[in-house]
Amino acid sequence: MKYMVAELIFTVSKVWHENGMICMLMSDNKEIRFPVEKNNKLKNATVKERNNIEIICGGTGLHWPDLDEDLSVIGIIEGRFGY
């Protein structure tokens, strides 16, 4: 699999849902959060569905298996939260 350099720099080591926010702990210990309202699938999901988050692609992406939703870390950093 090919990666952009930025994708290898900005990787997630932990992810969780808290108070309507998706929270990511980055490999450099910075924390990034975004509101679930920015993504239609997350906004309309149950708390249980929001909490079921997987880190994928070596820490460069997030996956919600119950919602069939994937977001890239770079996309989130750039303000692209899906639809």
Contacts in CASP RR format, 6 or more apart in sequence:
PFRMAT RR
TARGET T0000
AUTHOR 0000-0000-0000
METHOD contacts of the structure
MODEL  1
MKYMVAELIFTVSKVWHENGMICMLMSDNKEIRFPVEKNNKLKNATVKER
NNIEIICGGTGLHWPDLDEDLSVIGIIEGRFGY
1 57 0 8 1.000
3 60 0 8 1.000
4 74 0 8 1.000
6 74 0 8 1.000
7 60 0 8 1.000
7 72 0 8 1.000
7 73 0 8 1.000
7 74 0 8 1.000
8 60 0 8 1.000
10 26 0 8 1.000
10 27 0 8 1.000
10 60 0 8 1.000
10 73 0 8 1.000
10 74 0 8 1.000
10 77 0 8 1.000
11 26 0 8 1.000
11 27 0 8 1.000
11 58 0 8 1.000
11 59 0 8 1.000
11 60 0 8 1.000
11 73 0 8 1.000
12 24 0 8 1.000
12 25 0 8 1.000
12 26 0 8 1.000
12 27 0 8 1.000
12 55 0 8 1.000
12 59 0 8 1.000
12 60 0 8 1.000
12 61 0 8 1.000
12 62 0 8 1.000
12 73 0 8 1.000
13 25 0 8 1.000
13 26 0 8 1.000
13 27 0 8 1.000
13 55 0 8 1.000
13 59 0 8 1.000
14 24 0 8 1.000
14 25 0 8 1.000
14 55 0 8 1.000
15 22 0 8 1.000
15 23 0 8 1.000
15 24 0 8 1.000
15 25 0 8 1.000
15 53 0 8 1.000
15 55 0 8 1.000
15 62 0 8 1.000
16 22 0 8 1.000
16 23 0 8 1.000
16 51 0 8 1.000
16 53 0 8 1.000
17 23 0 8 1.000
17 36 0 8 1.000
17 47 0 8 1.000
17 50 0 8 1.000
17 51 0 8 1.000
17 53 0 8 1.000
20 35 0 8 1.000
20 36 0 8 1.000
20 37 0 8 1.000
20 50 0 8 1.000
21 33 0 8 1.000
21 34 0 8 1.000
21 35 0 8 1.000
21 36 0 8 1.000
22 33 0 8 1.000
22 34 0 8 1.000
22 35 0 8 1.000
22 36 0 8 1.000
22 42 0 8 1.000
22 50 0 8 1.000
22 53 0 8 1.000
22 62 0 8 1.000
23 31 0 8 1.000
23 32 0 8 1.000
23 33 0 8 1.000
24 31 0 8 1.000
24 32 0 8 1.000
24 33 0 8 1.000
24 62 0 8 1.000
24 73 0 8 1.000
24 76 0 8 1.000
25 31 0 8 1.000
26 32 0 8 1.000
27 59 0 8 1.000
32 76 0 8 1.000
32 77 0 8 1.000
34 76 0 8 1.000
34 79 0 8 1.000
34 81 0 8 1.000
36 42 0 8 1.000
36 43 0 8 1.000
36 45 0 8 1.000
36 50 0 8 1.000
37 43 0 8 1.000
38 81 0 8 1.000
38 82 0 8 1.000
39 69 0 8 1.000
39 71 0 8 1.000
39 81 0 8 1.000
39 82 0 8 1.000
39 83 0 8 1.000
40 82 0 8 1.000
40 83 0 8 1.000
41 64 0 8 1.000
41 67 0 8 1.000
41 68 0 8 1.000
41 69 0 8 1.000
41 83 0 8 1.000
42 50 0 8 1.000
42 64 0 8 1.000
42 67 0 8 1.000
42 69 0 8 1.000
45 64 0 8 1.000
45 66 0 8 1.000
45 67 0 8 1.000
48 66 0 8 1.000
49 64 0 8 1.000
49 66 0 8 1.000
49 67 0 8 1.000
50 64 0 8 1.000
52 64 0 8 1.000
52 65 0 8 1.000
52 66 0 8 1.000
53 62 0 8 1.000
53 63 0 8 1.000
53 64 0 8 1.000
54 62 0 8 1.000
54 63 0 8 1.000
54 64 0 8 1.000
54 65 0 8 1.000
55 61 0 8 1.000
55 62 0 8 1.000
55 63 0 8 1.000
56 62 0 8 1.000
56 63 0 8 1.000
56 70 0 8 1.000
59 73 0 8 1.000
60 72 0 8 1.000
60 73 0 8 1.000
60 74 0 8 1.000
61 70 0 8 1.000
61 71 0 8 1.000
61 72 0 8 1.000
61 73 0 8 1.000
62 70 0 8 1.000
62 71 0 8 1.000
62 72 0 8 1.000
62 73 0 8 1.000
62 76 0 8 1.000
63 69 0 8 1.000
63 70 0 8 1.000
64 70 0 8 1.000
71 80 0 8 1.000
71 81 0 8 1.000
71 82 0 8 1.000
72 80 0 8 1.000
75 81 0 8 1.000
END
